[in-house]
Amino acid sequence: MSWMNLVWLAGGLGIGFVGGWWAKRSSKVASSTPDRTLELAYQSALELAQFKAGFLARTSHELRSPLSGLIGSQQLVLGDLCESPEEEREFIEQANLSALKLVKLLDEVIHVSKVEYGTSPLDFQSVSVSDVFDNVFSLTHLLAENRNLRFQIVLPEPDLDVFVDRKTLEQILVSLISSAIATMQEGTLKLSAHIESEFAVIELEDQRPIEVWREAIDLLKTEAPKDLDPPSLGFRLLMNQTLVEVMNGRLELGKLNETVTQLRCVLPRNAVQS
């Protein structure tokens, strides 16, 4: 065999070795990419399942409170444990009040479910944030005054609009503000809005104690504040998050420390972003 043949043989072996190594490496990378994609998809599905489980668990917990009150009052009457007709009537009134709370809570859950699944469509349109703030203030400022709380609204630019369902947005803000007022002992609430990366951000800052904020599943381990009627703080947050997401936005906790709680509602400014 001549030296030229040896050179060609060595070259062929080298090319074959390198080609085989590269093909094997590419195969590993290609096979790992679907695995990684499947892993990410699994994690996303798991997180969604945990969120829905927390929502359902919280729903059952919220329903149990007025239902237990209803059953307890009726058992006292049916068991002839009342000392007078007046006391019997008092328990009947308590049972009726619990039943009304239960119906109200069911109505809220059903409304959110219908909106989420599209059976109760929203009326999307360009809405002035200033106009929404004016209406929300008129509906909530007396609640703050009755508890000696200061309620400050910083009006945004007149041309700051969001592409949402106005009634739903006002409902969300009233719910968040009412929950804040119910769990505050003193301090100030501040409602403001600004533009951030071509989106509108509505911020609600207040001075609630940090212990009132827990994950929805953690709230199952504790009792709701005594002065806060169902639905409780965590449950309201979950329902409002669902409504904001249906409007192509997000509701999140911003600053959270010993003195200040901040809720951020990020919403699209036009139909294209939505």
Rosetta blueprint (number, residue, H / E / L):
1 M L
2 S L
3 W H
4 M H
5 N H
6 L H
7 V H
8 W H
9 L H
10 A H
11 G H
12 G H
13 L H
14 G H
15 I H
16 G H
17 F H
18 V H
19 G H
20 G H
21 W H
22 W H
23 A H
24 K H
25 R H
26 S H
27 S H
28 K H
29 V H
30 A H
31 S H
32 S H
33 T H
34 P H
35 D H
36 R H
37 T H
38 L H
39 E H
40 L H
41 A H
42 Y H
43 Q H
44 S H
45 A H
46 L H
47 E H
48 L H
49 A H
50 Q H
51 F H
52 K H
53 A H
54 G H
55 F H
56 L H
57 A H
58 R H
59 T H
60 S H
61 H H
62 E H
63 L H
64 R H
65 S H
66 P H
67 L H
68 S H
69 G H
70 L H
71 I H
72 G H
73 S H
74 Q H
75 Q H
76 L H
77 V H
78 L H
79 G L
80 D L
81 L L
82 C L
83 E L
84 S L
85 P H
86 E H
87 E H
88 E H
89 R H
90 E H
91 F H
92 I H
93 E H
94 Q H
95 A H
96 N H
97 L H
98 S H
99 A H
100 L H
101 K H
102 L H
103 V H
104 K H
105 L H
106 L H
107 D H
108 E H
109 V H
110 I H
111 H H
112 V H
113 S H
114 K H
115 V H
116 E H
117 Y L
118 G L
119 T L
120 S L
121 P L
122 L L
123 D L
124 F E
125 Q E
126 S E
127 V E
128 S E
129 V H
130 S H
131 D H
132 V H
133 F H
134 D H
135 N H
136 V H
137 F H
138 S H
139 L H
140 T H
141 H H
142 L H
143 L H
144 A H
145 E H
146 N H
147 R L
148 N L
149 L L
150 R E
151 F E
152 Q E
153 I E
154 V L
155 L L
156 P L
157 E L
158 P L
159 D L
160 L L
161 D E
162 V E
163 F E
164 V E
165 D E
166 R H
167 K H
168 T H
169 L H
170 E H
171 Q H
172 I H
173 L H
174 V H
175 S H
176 L H
177 I H
178 S H
179 S H
180 A H
181 I H
182 A H
183 T H
184 M L
185 Q L
186 E L
187 G L
188 T E
189 L E
190 K E
191 L E
192 S E
193 A E
194 H E
195 I E
196 E E
197 S L
198 E L
199 F E
200 A E
201 V E
202 I E
203 E E
204 L E
205 E E
206 D E
207 Q L
208 R L
209 P L
210 I H
211 E H
212 V H
213 W L
214 R L
215 E L
216 A L
217 I L
218 D H
219 L H
220 L H
221 K H
222 T L
223 E L
224 A L
225 P L
226 K L
227 D L
228 L L
229 D L
230 P L
231 P L
232 S L
233 L H
234 G H
235 F H
236 R H
237 L H
238 L H
239 M H
240 N H
241 Q H
242 T H
243 L H
244 V H
245 E H
246 V H
247 M L
248 N L
249 G L
250 R E
251 L E
252 E E
253 L E
254 G E
255 K E
256 L E
257 N L
258 E L
259 T L
260 V L
261 T E
262 Q E
263 L E
264 R E
265 C E
266 V E
267 L E
268 P E
269 R L
270 N L
271 A L
272 V L
273 Q L
274 S L
